Amino acid sequence: MLTSTREDIQLWTDETGTPARLVWRGERWRVIDRPTENETNGALWATWRFTMRSDVDHRTVVGDVERTAHQWAFIAAYE
């Protein structure tokens, strides 16, 4: 099921700038696959898609995030 949203998040990247872990809705998540940077096609901000696992109950979600000028935003979840 797709859940569209737009929520500011805390996101940490690895040394190459690829998303590695995040806090979403007060819960810690870890990226468990190889994130894919989506084609921008002229868009102002870069977006990424990846599978993430909750540190609390080990749920998995495919998430889309967007990097704006000063913040990361969570924009969609596929459960």
N, C-alpha and C positions, 0 to 999 in steps of 0.2 A: 504494500500500500504506500502510495506517495503522500508525503506530508510536506507541503510548501510552507516556508516560514522565512523570516528575516530577523535573525537574532545575533547580536554581537557576541563573540566568543573570545576566549583566550586560546591561542594556538601556538605551539612550538614547532619549529622546523629542525631538520638535521643540518649538517654542515653544507649541504648543497641547496638548501632552501625548500626542500620537500617536506610537506606536513608529516609530523611524527606522532604528536599527541595533542589533546585539546581538553578543555573544560566546556561542556555544553549543558545548560540547564542545571548547573551546580554539580554535575557528575563528571568524573574523569574518564576519558576514553583514550585508547591507544590505536593507532593505525596498524592494521595487520596485513595489509597487502601493499602492492606497489602503487602509490597514488598516480593518477593520470591528470596531467594538466590539459584542460579543454582548450580547443581552438578559440581564440578571442574574436576572430572575424570582425575586427574593428572596434570591439568593445573596449571600454576604458580600463576594466579591471580583469585580472587573471582569476580563473576559477579552477578548482581541483575537485576530483571525485575519488573516493577511496572507501574501503571497508574498514569499519572501526569496531572495537570491542569494549564494552563497559568494564571498568575495573571493579564495579560493585557486584553485578550479577551476571556478567559475561554475555549479555545480549549482544548480538551483532546487528549493525545497521550500515547501509551504504549511504554515505553523506556527500553532499556538494557544499563546498565552501568557496567564498569569494574574498580576495584580498583587495581592499580599497586603499586609499592613500595612507591611512594611519591605523586601520583596524581590520581584523578578520570578521566575517559574518557567515553564519550557517544559513544556507538558503534552501536546502531540501534534504529530506530523509526518506529512504526507501526501506521499509521494514517487511 
